[in-house]
Amino acid sequence: MTTPHGSTPCPSCNQLIRWAVTAATGSRQAINARPDPEGRLGAYTDGTGRLRVRVLTAERPSLEGAEWRAMPHAATCSRPKPRRSVPRQRTGVRPAPRQGWTR
């Protein structure tokens, strides 16, 4: 069996994943490297060679063009990273000016 182009092992579970860019927000999303007939994403490679994904919705439920069904890796990872229990601190925020203080 051959390895899908551009796949890397997940640092948590060692399953092969590929990084894709979402069509809606342009953010990165890990997807399973192999096609999945039950997948809820339509994955395709654009003209620049970048892997892109879109959610299969009620408005566009079927695959279009050269898309293939993919599953988000977060849905199938056997050892997901734990969520942070403490919210991250904001950085780069100026403290509120003191009362009566002027420049």
N, C-alpha and C positions, 0 to 999 in steps of 0.2 A: 504494500500500500504506500502511495506517495504522500508526502507532506504538502498541504496547501501552501501556495506561494505567500510569503510574508507572515507566516504564523509563528507564534512564540508560545512557550508554555506559561500558563497562569502561575504567578508566584505563590498562590495559596494552594491550588489543587493539582497543578502540573498538566491540566487539560490544555490542548492546543487552542489558542485564541487568535483573533486578528483584531486590530484596532481600526475602527471605521469612524467617519464623520457623519453626524446626524444631519439630515436635510433640513429639519425645522430650526435648530439653533446653532448648528455648526460646531457643536461640542463633540469630544471624543467619547466613543462607546466601545467597550469590548464585546465582541460577538464570538460565538463558537466558530471554529475554523471550517468545519464541515457543514454542508447544507443540511437542513432539517425539515422534513415534510410537514411538521407541526409548527414550524417557526412563524412568528408573528411580525417579522421584519422582511422587507424587500431589500436585498443587498445588490449593489452593482458597482462596477468600476467606471468612473467617469473618463472623459477624454484625456485627462492629465495623469491617469493611472492611480488616482486616489480612490480608496474603497469608501463608498457612501451607503447609508441605510436610511430607510423611511419606514414608518409604522404602517402596516396594512390596516386601513380604516374602513368604516362602512361606506364612505364616499369612494374610496379606491381600494376595494378588497382583493383584487387580483394582481398578479405580477405583470409588469409592463416591460417590453423590450428584452434586454439581457439580464433582468433581475433574477435572483434565486432566493429561496426562502432561508432565512437565518434566524437563530434564536439568540437573544441577548445572554451573554455569559453570566450575568448576575442572577438570572433565573435558574441556572443549572449548576453553579459552582458548589461543590461539595464542602468547601471550607472557606466561606466568605469571611472577609476581614470584619472584625467587630466594629460597630459604630461607636463614635466617641460619646462618652457619657457627659463630658463637660464641654459646653460650647466653646468654640475657638474665640480667642480674644481679638478684638478689632485692633489693627495697627495703623499707624499714620493718622490718627485722629487727634486734632488739637483739643486741649482741655478748654472748657467754657471760660470766658474771661471773667475775672473777679469783678464784683460790684464796685463801681467808682474808679476803676482802672482804665486809663486812656493812654494812647500812644502819643 
